[in-house]
Amino acid sequence: MEYIITFTWDNEANVWIATSDDIPGLVLESGSFDALLERTRFAVPELLELNSSRPEPLLLTFRSERRERMAL
């Protein structure tokens, strides 16, 4: 099954935040994109097991978004 995970940059907190509409309870943060990616890879199977999902192969799709305001 495919799960979409979104990484969003929080300018105020200076962290990346991982969330997913497909995985209840997934909310992680880290100052490093790579560290958050690793944390998410470990957390997803655990959360799916806690949410009583059947064990099956996982396809994780990671999407990232970072917005910055710039003055001209």
Residue, then its C-alpha position, 0 to 999 in steps of 0.5 A: m500500500e502507498y502512503i504519502i508523507t508531507f515534510t513542511w518547513d516551519n520558518e518560526a520554529n526552524v524545523w521540518i515537520a512530517t505529517s500524513d493524512d494516510i497515517p493517523g498519529l504521524v507528527l514528527e519534527s527535526g531541524s534536519f531534513d535527513a534526520l526527519l526522513e530516517r525518523t519517519r522511516f522507523a516510525v511509520p511501521e510502528l504507527l501502522e501496527l498500532n493502528s491495526s493495519r495488516p502487515e504488507p509491503l509499504l510504498l512511502t512517497f515523501r513530498s517536501e514543501r518550503r516557502e520563503r518570503m523575499a523582499l525585492 
